[in-house]
């Protein structure tokens, strides 16, 4: 049996530097595909798709809402060729009814321990229209090492630098942030993987630089201390979403190789100022993630917020326009208020106003979005600031003897995987 996995392309934002991280959901899913199956993978973001007319089943992995238009076009073409198509991934879970119109089968939920049944059904000619495992979460101890060998590593370089490898140490999130869908996708209970299992996977990754993609590293202090203590001997350098704002945890994270974190900046308070300072004091860089267009934002507020960011001396900043994704708390609110202006998913890139802001016109919000990017990066641009951040990690790697450990260079192409 032969399966082709496809990761569709999506429109990139003009204001952001285009680079491509290796997809994470795909390699986690691939780990559950039986090893006797002939498997190929194409990431349309880094290489043109070649429609495999010899495959038996096409699996389309969707991460983002704005991927869906292209995913549907790919699926429709494959089905015209007589190939059955299955969808899975985050955007599939958020848009399951619409996705089902372009699919022979839809997989909803987390995959561990479930895909053998799908294969058995397919081989009997009894593939189900929907495999629904939403809110039926597998034991996190069943999460194996992702199957990264399906990736063509040569395609995930930026200016000769190998991009970060993605890994996760937990699932679920107890926070219910208003723009976020994580409560719907992974549940509102924090579900950590066993630390020893996470460390085993990190050890197996040749790349010295990692992105820990957990929704948040701010749930459980005792678990974080155990995780960071166990990570320290690996000498990996890593990026993550927000850390628990605790001096002991931040110190351990820095010792464990934390390179920089994504930190939401939602106001101009001393709480934010002090949090950024604590991270910087421990040698951890900060990329601020700034959401524009909330109900308390007018033109003056956004301009003052940008001024505040300049004062903080952030290493990087990423500005996005509030986007009411399906299943998020903010979408429910906006739907009740009649403020959703568009369901054209290609526009759900976080760079366009698809709802009616409370204190601004859509045009003014988009103008201020561009103002924020242009003002923050007026002294040299994203590439320069990212280069400065890379120099910091290179110095740390040189100091502990890990510089060059799979950080640059070419890899042998590995496109098809078979046991």
C-alpha positions in Angstrom: 0.0 0.0 0.0 1.2 3.5 -0.8 0.2 6.8 0.9 1.0 10.3 -0.1 0.9 13.0 2.5 0.4 16.6 1.3 0.9 19.8 3.2 -0.8 22.6 1.1 0.6 26.0 0.6 -1.0 29.2 2.0 -0.6 33.0 1.2 2.3 34.6 3.1 2.2 38.0 4.6 4.0 40.9 2.9 5.3 42.3 6.2 6.9 39.0 7.4 10.1 37.5 6.2 9.2 34.3 4.4 10.9 31.2 5.8 9.6 27.7 6.3 9.8 25.6 9.4 9.4 21.8 8.9 5.8 20.9 9.7 5.1 19.2 13.1 1.7 17.7 12.8 2.7 15.9 9.7 5.7 14.1 11.3 3.6 13.3 14.4 0.9 11.8 12.2 3.5 9.8 10.1 4.8 8.1 13.3 1.4 6.3 13.4 1.4 5.0 9.9 2.4 1.3 9.9 6.0 0.8 8.8 5.1 -1.6 6.0 3.4 1.2 4.1 5.2 3.0 1.3 5.0 6.6 2.4 5.9 9.9 0.5 5.5 13.5 1.6 5.3 16.8 -0.2 5.3 20.2 1.4 3.9 22.6 -1.2 5.3 25.6 0.7 8.9 24.5 -0.3 8.4 22.4 -3.5 5.9 22.1 -6.2 3.4 19.3 -5.8 3.6 16.3 -8.1 0.3 14.5 -8.1 1.1 10.8 -7.4 -1.2 8.8 -9.6 0.3 5.5 -8.2 -0.7 6.1 -4.6 -3.6 4.3 -3.0 -4.6 7.0 -0.5 -3.9 10.7 -0.2 -3.7 12.3 3.3 -4.0 16.1 3.3 -2.7 17.7 6.5 -4.2 21.2 7.3 -2.7 23.4 9.9 -4.2 26.9 9.1 -7.6 28.1 8.0 -6.0 30.0 5.1 -4.7 26.7 3.8 -8.1 25.4 3.1 -8.8 26.9 -0.3 -5.6 25.3 -1.7 -6.2 22.1 0.2 -9.7 21.8 -1.4 -8.3 22.4 -4.9 -5.7 19.6 -4.4 -8.3 17.2 -2.9 -10.7 17.9 -5.8 -8.1 17.2 -8.4 -7.0 14.0 -6.7 -10.6 12.8 -6.5 -11.1 13.5 -10.2 -8.1 11.2 -10.8 -10.0 8.5 -8.8 -7.8 8.7 -5.7 -9.5 8.6 -2.3 -8.6 11.6 0.0 -8.5 11.8 3.7 -8.2 15.1 5.6 -6.7 15.7 9.1 -5.1 18.4 11.2 -6.1 21.5 13.1 -7.9 23.4 10.3 -9.8 20.2 9.5 -11.0 20.0 13.1 -12.1 23.6 13.0 -13.9 23.3 9.6 -15.0 19.6 9.6 -18.3 20.0 7.9 -17.0 22.1 5.0 -13.9 19.9 4.7 -16.1 16.8 4.4 -17.5 18.0 1.1 -14.0 17.7 -0.4 -13.0 14.4 1.3 -13.7 10.8 1.2 -12.8 10.6 4.8 -12.1 13.1 7.6 -10.0 12.3 10.7 -10.8 14.4 13.8 -8.8 14.5 17.0 -5.4 13.1 18.1 -4.1 10.2 16.1 -2.1 8.0 18.5 -3.4 4.4 18.6 -6.1 5.1 16.1 -4.7 5.0 12.5 -4.3 1.2 12.4 -8.1 1.0 12.3 -8.2 3.5 9.4 -5.8 1.4 7.4 -7.7 -1.8 8.2 -11.0 -0.2 7.1 -9.4 1.1 3.9 -8.0 -2.3 3.0 -11.4 -3.8 3.4 -12.9 -1.1 1.2 -14.9 0.2 4.2 -13.2 3.6 4.8 -15.5 5.6 7.0 -16.7 9.2 6.1 -15.6 10.4 9.6 -13.3 9.1 12.3 -14.2 11.3 15.2 -11.9 11.2 18.3 -12.5 14.8 19.4 -12.4 15.0 23.2 -11.3 11.4 23.4 -7.6 12.0 24.1 -5.0 9.2 24.1 -2.6 8.7 27.0 0.3 11.1 26.4 2.6 8.2 27.1 1.5 6.7 23.8 3.0 9.7 21.9 6.0 8.3 20.1 9.0 10.0 18.5 7.9 12.0 15.4 8.9 10.5 12.0 11.2 13.3 10.8 12.9 11.1 8.2 10.1 11.8 5.8 11.3 15.5 5.5 13.6 16.7 2.8 15.9 18.7 5.1 17.6 20.6 2.3 14.3 22.5 1.8 14.2 23.9 5.3 17.1 26.3 5.2 17.1 30.0 5.5 20.2 31.7 4.0 22.1 28.5 4.6 21.0 28.1 8.2 19.1 24.9 9.1 15.6 25.9 10.5 14.5 24.8 13.9 13.1 21.3 14.4 9.7 21.3 16.1 8.9 19.1 19.1 6.2 19.1 21.8 6.3 18.2 25.5 2.6 18.5 26.4 -0.9 18.9 25.0 -4.0 20.7 26.2 -4.2 24.1 27.7 -6.0 25.3 30.8 -6.1 28.9 29.6 -9.0 30.0 27.5 -7.6 33.0 25.7 -10.3 34.9 23.7 -8.6 34.6 20.2 -7.5 31.0 20.6 -9.0 27.6 19.5 -6.8 25.4 21.7 -9.6 24.8 24.2 -11.6 23.2 21.5 -8.8 21.3 19.8 -6.9 19.8 22.7 -9.1 20.3 25.7 -8.7 22.7 28.7 -6.8 20.2 30.8 -3.0 20.3 30.7 -1.6 16.9 29.6 2.1 16.6 29.9 4.1 13.9 28.2 6.4 11.8 30.5 9.6 13.8 30.8 11.8 10.9 30.0 9.9 10.2 26.8 10.2 13.9 25.7 13.9 13.9 26.4 14.3 10.7 24.4 12.7 12.4 21.4 14.8 15.5 21.8 18.0 13.4 21.9 17.0 11.7 18.7 16.8 15.0 16.8 20.1 15.7 15.2 19.4 19.5 14.9 20.8 21.4 17.9 18.1 24.1 17.6 14.5 23.3 18.6 11.1 24.9 18.8 9.0 23.6 21.7 5.6 24.2 20.2 3.5 23.6 23.3 0.6 26.1 23.6 2.3 27.4 26.7 5.1 26.6 29.1 3.3 28.2 32.0 1.1 25.5 33.4 2.9 23.4 36.0 5.9 24.6 37.9 7.0 21.3 39.2 6.8 19.7 35.8 8.7 22.6 34.1 11.5 22.3 36.7 11.8 18.5 36.0 11.7 19.1 32.2 14.3 21.9 32.1 16.6 20.0 34.5 16.5 17.0 32.3 17.0 19.1 29.2 20.2 20.8 30.4 22.6 18.0 29.6 21.4 17.9 26.0 22.9 21.4 25.4 20.1 22.1 22.9 19.2 25.7 22.1 15.4 26.2 21.9 12.5 28.6 21.4 9.1 28.3 22.9 5.8 30.1 23.6 5.5 31.9 26.9 7.3 30.7 30.0 5.9 30.7 33.4 6.8 34.1 34.9 8.8 32.7 37.8 12.4 33.5 38.5 13.3 29.9 39.3 11.7 28.5 36.2 13.2 31.2 34.0 16.7 30.5 35.4 16.3 26.8 34.8 15.0 27.5 31.3 18.1 29.6 30.5 20.4 26.9 31.8 18.6 24.4 29.7 19.3 26.3 26.6 16.3 28.6 26.1 17.3 31.0 23.3 14.2 33.1 23.0 10.5 33.1 23.7 7.3 34.3 22.1 5.7 36.6 24.6 2.2 38.1 24.1 2.2 41.8 24.8 -1.4 43.0 25.4 -0.9 46.3 27.2 1.7 48.9 28.4 1.8 47.9 32.0 4.7 47.5 34.4 3.7 43.8 34.5 4.7 43.4 30.9 7.8 45.6 31.3 9.0 43.6 34.3 8.4 40.2 32.6 10.5 41.2 29.5 13.2 42.5 31.8 13.4 39.2 33.7 13.8 37.2 30.5 16.5 39.6 29.2 18.3 39.5 32.5 18.6 35.7 32.1 19.9 36.1 28.5 16.7 35.0 26.9 15.6 36.9 23.9 12.0 38.0 23.4 9.8 38.1 20.3 6.7 40.1 21.2 3.5 38.9 19.7 1.1 41.8 19.4 -2.6 41.5 18.6 -4.2 44.6 17.0 -7.9 45.4 16.8 -9.3 44.4 20.2 -12.2 46.4 21.4 -10.1 48.7 23.5 -7.8 49.6 20.6 -8.2 53.0 18.9 -5.6 54.7 16.8 -3.9 56.5 19.7 -3.7 53.3 21.8 -2.1 51.3 19.0 0.5 54.0 18.4 1.3 54.2 22.1 1.6 50.5 22.2 4.2 50.6 19.4 6.1 53.3 21.3 6.1 51.1 24.4 7.5 48.1 22.4 10.4 50.3 21.2 11.2 51.2 24.9 11.2 47.5 25.8 14.1 46.8 23.4 12.4 43.7 22.1 14.6 41.4 20.0 11.7 40.9 17.5 8.0 41.7 17.2 5.3 40.0 15.2 2.1 42.0 14.7 -1.2 40.4 13.7 -4.7 41.6 13.3 -7.3 39.9 15.5 -8.9 37.1 13.5 -12.1 35.4 14.7 -11.2 31.8 13.9 -13.9 29.1 14.2 -14.3 27.6 17.7 -12.6 30.5 19.4 -14.3 32.5 22.1 -14.0 35.8 20.2 -15.8 34.4 17.2 -18.8 33.4 19.3 -18.9 36.9 20.6 -18.6 38.6 17.2 -21.2 36.2 15.7 -23.7 37.3 18.4 -22.9 40.9 17.7 -23.1 40.5 13.9 -19.5 41.7 13.4 -18.1 38.9 11.2 -17.6 40.5 7.8 -16.0 37.6 5.8 -15.8 33.9 5.8 -13.4 33.9 2.8 -10.8 31.6 4.4 -8.0 32.8 2.1 -8.2 36.1 4.0 -7.8 34.5 7.5 -4.0 35.1 7.5 -4.0 37.5 10.5 -3.0 40.3 8.1 -6.6 41.5 7.1 -9.6 42.8 9.0 -12.3 40.2 8.5 -14.5 41.6 11.3 -15.8 45.0 12.2 -13.5 46.6 14.9 -15.3 48.5 17.7 -13.3 51.8 17.5 -11.8 51.7 14.0 -12.7 51.1 10.4 -11.3 48.0 8.8 -9.2 50.2 6.5 -7.8 52.1 9.5 -7.0 48.9 11.4 -5.1 47.6 8.4 -3.3 50.9 8.0 -2.2 50.8 11.7 -1.1 47.2 11.2 1.3 48.3 8.5 2.3 51.3 10.6 3.3 49.0 13.5 5.5 46.8 11.3 7.1 49.7 9.5 7.7 51.7 12.7 9.2 48.9 14.8 11.5 47.8 12.0 12.4 51.2 10.7 16.0 50.9 11.8 17.0 47.9 9.7 14.2 45.4 9.2 13.3 41.9 10.4 16.3 40.3 8.8 18.8 42.5 10.7 17.1 41.9 14.1 16.8 38.2 13.4 20.5 38.1 12.5 21.4 39.8 15.8 19.4 37.1 17.6 21.1 34.4 15.7 24.5 35.8 16.6 23.5 35.4 20.3 22.8 31.8 20.0 25.9 31.1 17.9 28.0 32.6 20.7 26.3 30.4 23.2 26.8 27.3 21.0 30.5 28.2 20.5 30.9 28.6 24.3 29.5 25.0 25.0 31.0 23.4 21.9 27.8 22.7 20.1 28.1 25.2 17.2 27.7 23.6 13.8 26.0 20.5 15.2 23.6 20.1 12.3 22.9 23.8 12.2 24.1 24.3 8.6 24.8 22.3 5.5 23.0 19.8 3.3 21.3 16.5 4.0 20.8 13.5 1.8 17.4 13.6 0.2 14.9 11.2 1.7 11.6 11.4 0.0 10.1 8.0 0.3 10.1 5.9 3.4 9.6 2.2 3.6 10.5 -0.3 6.3 
